[in-house]
Structures are given as structure tokens and as C-alpha cells.
Amino acid sequence: MPNPSFLRADSASTCETRKSLMGLQAEYLRWVHGEIARCFPALSPRAGLSLPPEDLPGLKVSQTGNRPNSAYYLIAVNGVAAGMCGLRPLGAGTVEVKRLYVRPAYRGLHLGSSALRKLYADACQAGYTRICLDTALFMQAAHRLYEAHGYADCAAYEGTEVPLALHNHWRFMQRPIHRPSHGITHEHDLRTA
């Protein structure tokens, strides 16, 4: 298994890191929009559904470093951009997993699990008590990954970016964050985070 590097995006990030992240974000959103159009043609933009643009303000690399307790990472394998992941604060002790995406050529290498463990550790260190996420019904592989890491279904949470018209076609999930005892995260949390 490769040992991925997590390169945090902030104002000190290299131009290449920012460019790679913006490219990954555009790739991810093109895929999601295409799948929505394929799976739910009645909900396509032509039917009046407004989908987020490819440059969501909350995830612009230039702004990520300025948001307290947020994170946006480029996942690199042997120096090559393989994926991305991030955390977005929602308030009241809750943080949201955002843009967990691994390029098709790098799937099967457990990069998604590595990303979830990294994000869980960041959320724990920042003092959050709950971590949540959203996932489309067509993202079956992602559902298995999240379930294996202890995420369970929940109602749509405050602050979600999923348009209301898609809520019935989306899955919302959460898991509690257990504070470490004496600075050490419980073994179970590391396995399932």
C-alpha cells in the first residue's frame, strides 16, 4: 500500500498544489453533476435545479487557510495528485467532511480510509464532537467506506450544501467524535475514523 501525503492548502501552499486541488474539485463536480443528470434527469439543471458552481466559496483554496478549524488537503501518492479531502466547520461542535474524492486510477489503495482517519484526527484535535457528511445515493462505494468507519444515517443537517430538491436522493451521515484520554486517541477510533 502506498503511503499518501496530505498537503494542506493554505496561503503558503505552492501554486502547483492549489492548481491540482482546483483541478480535482472541477473533476469531482463534473462527475457528480453528470451522475445527477444521468440518474435523475427530471432534476437536471434544465429542469430548474440549481447546482453549486465549480468554485464553491467555502472550498476555494485561497480562502481555506483563513477559516478557523477548517482543512483542505491534496492527497498525493509518490508526488502525484491522487485525490482530495476537506473539513468545513458547521458550528455547535460539528464539522463536515467535504470533497473526499480519489481519482479512479488510485482507487483500491485505501486512500479513502486514510483520508477519513486524517480528517477524524484533525476534527478531534480541533475539539469537535460530531463529524458529518453527505453522499449521493449513486455513490455506493462511498457508502460502504463511510459505514466501515462508523458513520450512520442521520437527518439532513443544518448547513448542508445539498439543494433541497436532492435531499430524497441523498444520504446524510454522522458519527460522534470521542475525545482522546491523556492525549491518545482510542484504538477503536483510529481503526474506524
C-alpha positions as CSV (number, residue, x, y, z in Angstrom):
1,M,0.0,0.0,0.0
2,P,1.3,3.5,-0.8
3,N,1.9,5.9,2.0
4,P,-0.1,9.0,0.9
5,S,1.0,12.6,1.7
6,F,-1.6,15.1,2.8
7,L,-0.7,18.6,1.6
8,R,-2.7,21.2,3.4
9,A,-4.0,24.0,1.3
10,D,-3.4,27.5,2.7
11,S,-2.0,30.8,1.7
12,A,1.5,29.3,1.9
13,S,0.7,26.4,-0.5
14,T,2.6,26.1,-3.7
15,C,0.9,27.2,-6.9
16,E,1.1,23.6,-8.1
17,T,-0.8,22.4,-5.0
18,R,-3.5,25.0,-5.5
19,K,-3.8,24.2,-9.2
20,S,-4.0,20.5,-8.5
21,L,-6.8,21.0,-5.9
22,M,-8.8,23.2,-8.2
23,G,-8.4,20.7,-11.0
24,L,-9.5,17.8,-8.7
25,Q,-12.5,19.8,-7.5
26,A,-13.6,20.6,-11.0
27,E,-13.2,16.9,-12.0
28,Y,-15.2,15.8,-9.0
29,L,-18.0,18.2,-9.6
30,R,-18.2,17.4,-13.3
31,W,-18.6,13.7,-12.3
32,V,-21.3,14.5,-9.7
33,H,-23.2,16.7,-12.0
34,G,-23.0,14.1,-14.8
35,E,-24.3,11.4,-12.5
36,I,-27.1,13.5,-11.2
37,A,-28.2,14.2,-14.8
38,R,-27.9,10.5,-15.7
39,C,-29.6,9.2,-12.6
40,F,-32.2,11.9,-12.1
41,P,-32.9,13.5,-15.5
42,A,-36.0,15.3,-14.1
43,L,-33.8,17.1,-11.6
44,S,-31.2,18.3,-14.1
45,P,-30.3,22.0,-14.4
46,R,-32.6,22.1,-17.4
47,A,-35.5,21.2,-15.1
48,G,-34.7,24.2,-12.8
49,L,-32.3,22.6,-10.3
50,S,-29.6,24.9,-9.2
51,L,-26.3,23.0,-8.6
52,P,-23.3,24.6,-6.8
53,P,-20.8,26.1,-9.2
54,E,-17.3,24.6,-9.5
55,D,-15.7,27.3,-7.4
56,L,-17.7,27.0,-4.2
57,P,-16.6,29.9,-2.0
58,G,-16.2,27.7,1.1
59,L,-13.7,25.5,-0.7
60,K,-11.6,28.0,-2.6
61,V,-8.1,27.1,-1.9
62,S,-7.2,30.8,-1.3
63,Q,-9.8,31.0,1.5
64,T,-9.4,27.7,3.2
65,G,-6.5,28.7,5.3
66,N,-8.4,31.7,6.6
67,R,-11.3,29.7,8.2
68,P,-10.6,28.5,11.8
69,N,-10.6,24.7,12.2
70,S,-11.1,24.1,8.5
71,A,-8.9,22.0,6.3
72,Y,-8.5,21.2,2.7
73,Y,-5.9,18.6,1.6
74,L,-4.4,17.4,-1.6
75,I,-3.8,13.6,-1.3
76,A,-0.5,12.8,-3.1
77,V,1.0,9.4,-3.9
78,N,4.6,9.4,-5.0
79,G,4.3,13.2,-5.6
80,V,1.3,12.8,-7.9
81,A,-2.2,14.3,-7.2
82,A,-4.4,11.3,-6.3
83,G,-7.3,12.9,-4.5
84,M,-8.5,15.5,-2.1
85,C,-10.5,15.9,1.1
86,G,-11.5,18.6,3.5
87,L,-13.3,19.7,6.6
88,R,-15.8,22.5,6.9
89,P,-17.0,23.8,10.3
90,L,-20.7,24.0,10.8
91,G,-20.9,25.3,14.3
92,A,-22.1,23.9,17.6
93,G,-19.3,21.3,17.8
94,T,-20.0,19.9,14.3
95,V,-17.7,19.7,11.3
96,E,-18.5,18.3,7.9
97,V,-16.3,16.1,5.6
98,K,-16.1,17.8,2.2
99,R,-14.9,16.7,-1.2
100,L,-13.5,13.3,-0.3
101,Y,-12.5,12.2,-3.8
102,V,-9.9,9.7,-5.1
103,R,-9.1,9.6,-8.8
104,P,-10.2,6.3,-10.5
105,A,-6.6,5.2,-11.1
106,Y,-5.9,5.4,-7.3
107,R,-9.0,3.6,-6.1
108,G,-8.4,0.3,-4.2
109,L,-5.3,1.7,-2.4
110,H,-7.3,2.6,0.7
111,L,-6.7,6.3,0.2
112,G,-10.3,7.0,1.2
113,S,-9.8,5.3,4.6
114,S,-6.5,7.2,5.1
115,A,-8.3,10.4,4.4
116,L,-11.2,9.7,6.8
117,R,-8.7,8.8,9.5
118,K,-6.8,12.1,8.9
119,L,-9.9,14.2,8.9
120,Y,-11.2,12.5,12.1
121,A,-7.9,13.2,13.8
122,D,-8.0,16.8,12.7
123,A,-11.6,17.2,13.9
124,C,-10.8,15.6,17.3
125,Q,-7.7,17.8,17.8
126,A,-9.8,20.9,17.0
127,G,-12.3,19.9,19.7
128,Y,-15.3,19.0,17.6
129,T,-17.8,16.5,19.0
130,R,-19.6,15.4,15.8
131,I,-18.4,14.8,12.2
132,C,-21.0,14.5,9.4
133,L,-21.1,14.2,5.6
134,D,-23.5,13.9,2.7
135,T,-23.3,11.3,-0.1
136,A,-25.5,10.8,-3.2
137,L,-27.4,7.5,-3.4
138,F,-25.4,6.6,-6.5
139,M,-22.1,6.6,-4.5
140,Q,-22.4,3.1,-3.3
141,A,-18.7,2.5,-2.8
142,A,-18.6,5.6,-0.6
143,H,-21.5,4.4,1.5
144,R,-19.6,1.2,2.3
145,L,-16.5,3.2,3.2
146,Y,-18.4,5.5,5.5
147,E,-20.2,2.7,7.2
148,A,-16.9,0.8,7.8
149,H,-15.7,3.9,9.5
150,G,-18.6,4.2,11.9
151,Y,-20.8,6.7,10.1
152,A,-24.6,6.2,10.5
153,D,-27.6,7.7,8.8
154,C,-29.0,11.0,10.1
155,A,-31.4,13.7,9.0
156,A,-30.2,16.4,6.7
157,Y,-28.2,18.7,9.0
158,E,-28.1,22.5,9.3
159,G,-25.6,24.0,6.9
160,T,-25.6,21.2,4.3
161,E,-24.9,22.5,0.7
162,V,-27.1,19.8,-0.9
163,P,-30.0,21.5,-2.6
164,L,-33.4,20.7,-1.0
165,A,-34.6,19.2,-4.3
166,L,-31.9,16.5,-3.9
167,H,-32.5,15.5,-0.3
168,N,-34.6,12.5,-1.2
169,H,-31.8,11.3,-3.4
170,W,-29.0,11.9,-0.9
171,R,-27.8,10.2,2.2
172,F,-26.7,12.2,5.3
173,M,-24.4,10.5,7.8
174,Q,-22.7,11.3,11.1
175,R,-20.6,9.9,13.8
176,P,-19.6,11.1,17.2
177,I,-16.0,12.2,17.9
178,H,-14.6,10.7,21.1
179,R,-12.1,12.9,22.8
180,P,-8.8,11.2,23.5
181,S,-7.8,10.3,27.0
182,H,-4.4,11.7,28.1
183,G,-3.7,12.9,24.5
184,I,-4.1,9.4,23.0
185,T,-7.0,8.6,20.7
186,H,-8.7,5.3,21.5
187,E,-7.5,2.4,19.3
188,H,-11.1,1.8,18.1
189,D,-11.4,5.4,16.9
190,L,-8.2,5.2,14.9
191,R,-9.5,2.0,13.2
192,T,-12.9,3.4,12.4
193,A,-12.0,7.0,11.9
